[in-house]
């Protein structure tokens, strides 16, 4: 899952169409894989570190594109 998330992060940085959604889906898949598979502290720590970075990237792309993201309230 890490490779997929990183690949979509690079695609988003390259401003590829659809990369923000692809990254969000990849991140969601990583969380689901963690919840359903064997749990390790390393995987949990990686998700805790990478998730905020991914979300910031997605938000920045949405703002640059003039897209509105759902409010987290």
VEXGU-921707 format. One record per residue (C-alpha): x, y, z. Coordinates in steps of 0.05 Angstrom, whole numbers, padded with zeros to 5 digits, always signed. Example, Ala and Ser with C-alpha at 12.3 -4.5 7.8 and 13.67 -1.06 7.14 Angstrom:
<recs>
+00246-00090+00156
+00273-00021+00143
</recs>
This chain:
<recs>
+00000+00000+00000
+00057+00047+00014
+00081+00045-00058
+00011+00061-00083
+00004+00120-00036
+00073+00148-00054
+00060+00138-00128
-00004+00180-00124
+00031+00233-00082
+00082+00241-00139
+00025+00243-00190
-00009+00298-00150
+00056+00338-00146
+00061+00331-00222
-00010+00360-00228
-00037+00298-00263
-00113+00299-00274
-00150+00258-00222
-00089+00250-00178
-00122+00280-00116
-00179+00231-00118
-00132+00173-00132
-00089+00193-00072
-00150+00197-00027
-00173+00128-00049
-00103+00099-00040
-00099+00128+00030
-00168+00100+00047
-00146+00032+00021
-00084+00035+00065
-00127+00048+00126
-00174-00008+00108
-00116-00056+00096
-00088-00037+00164
-00155-00049+00198
-00166-00117+00164
-00095-00144+00164
-00042-00157+00215
-00028-00095+00254
+00043-00071+00266
+00067-00009+00302
+00108+00009+00241
+00046+00010+00195
+00006+00050+00245
+00062+00101+00253
+00070+00107+00178
-00005+00120+00169
-00004+00171+00225
+00054+00208+00192
+00032+00203+00119
-00043+00217+00126
-00036+00290+00146
+00014+00302+00090
-00033+00270+00039
-00092+00310+00064
-00053+00375+00061
-00033+00359-00011
-00104+00344-00030
-00130+00408+00003
-00076+00451-00030
-00093+00422-00098
-00167+00434-00087
-00154+00506-00067
-00109+00518-00127
-00162+00489-00173
-00217+00529-00140
-00253+00466-00117
-00290+00463-00052
-00276+00406-00004
-00326+00383+00048
-00321+00418+00114
-00294+00374+00170
-00346+00399+00220
</recs>
